[in-house]
């Protein structure tokens, strides 16, 4: 057995090539849930599920219960499935006990002892979310040797738009670059929520149609004219009137446009503008690669770079750090967040 990627694991599962143990771990819950759900839906046929499928929950079980279920033989079937959701909540999952193997006393966890003699008729699946086992410990090494380990890692923010485009492609629809970025900016890197929002939109799209930025705005309640994406563009173009209209709207609707989120998005954008200035190669492909953005957006960076020389950008990044702290109550005095917004945008534009 081995450590496998998401794609490799899906190939095996679709071929009904099941391992006796799956340990699905890591910070990104979406891929763990996806694989767990796929196994639940496809490992057993409908009739077999009734007698041979056991779903346990970490907070409500312990390893003795899990392994007693795993050691049962299937009823009138070749396989049984035992799946533990929220397995990170099983308190004794890596508890070490003393056991005798070939007459010698050794210290092993209950799971490690089972893994070395796992029943081939059982598919045992652990959905161990938000963290991973200590790779230095013998349990992790034993699971790698006798089972399949999948580590689900968080995608970097700059990888999310491409992942969104790939997801839409699998659904046989398209999505515009602006729409994928807009969705990322407002939802963040929570893939489960992103998929939830996309699936709502897919229902109303025909094969080959594109999801556009208007679809995103309408679907997740983003104002067409007053959002951080438009504020970013207004500042980049030095459109003082537009920027002030947007920031006044933000000041009046602070809950809809939380300052830490806005600060984070603007900080990322202006940091990339500094990188733009440092690049000797200003070709579209080179800049897109350097800034890790879709080539569609390179022209926007070209315009902004003309308006903001490096020295000004360094001051802007400093302002963003300062006002991010103030928005969290550090050295802010009695000033309201709406006024902080206005101060910040004035300093950025002048």
Secondary structure as UniProt FT lines:
FT   STRAND          2..3
FT   HELIX           6..14
FT   TURN            15..16
FT   STRAND          21..26
FT   HELIX           29..42
FT   HELIX           46..52
FT   STRAND          53..57
FT   HELIX           58..60
FT   HELIX           63..70
FT   STRAND          80..85
FT   HELIX           87..89
FT   TURN            91..94
FT   STRAND          96..101
FT   TURN            102..103
FT   STRAND          104..109
FT   HELIX           110..115
FT   TURN            116..117
FT   TURN            120..121
FT   STRAND          122..129
FT   TURN            135..136
FT   HELIX           138..146
FT   STRAND          148..151
FT   HELIX           157..170
FT   TURN            171..172
FT   STRAND          174..175
FT   HELIX           177..187
FT   TURN            188..189
FT   HELIX           191..202
FT   TURN            203..204
FT   TURN            207..208
FT   STRAND          210..211
FT   HELIX           213..220
FT   HELIX           228..236
FT   TURN            237..238
FT   HELIX           240..252
FT   TURN            253..257
FT   HELIX           259..278
FT   HELIX           284..291
FT   HELIX           295..297
FT   HELIX           298..307
FT   HELIX           310..327
FT   TURN            328..331
FT   TURN            333..334
FT   HELIX           337..349
//
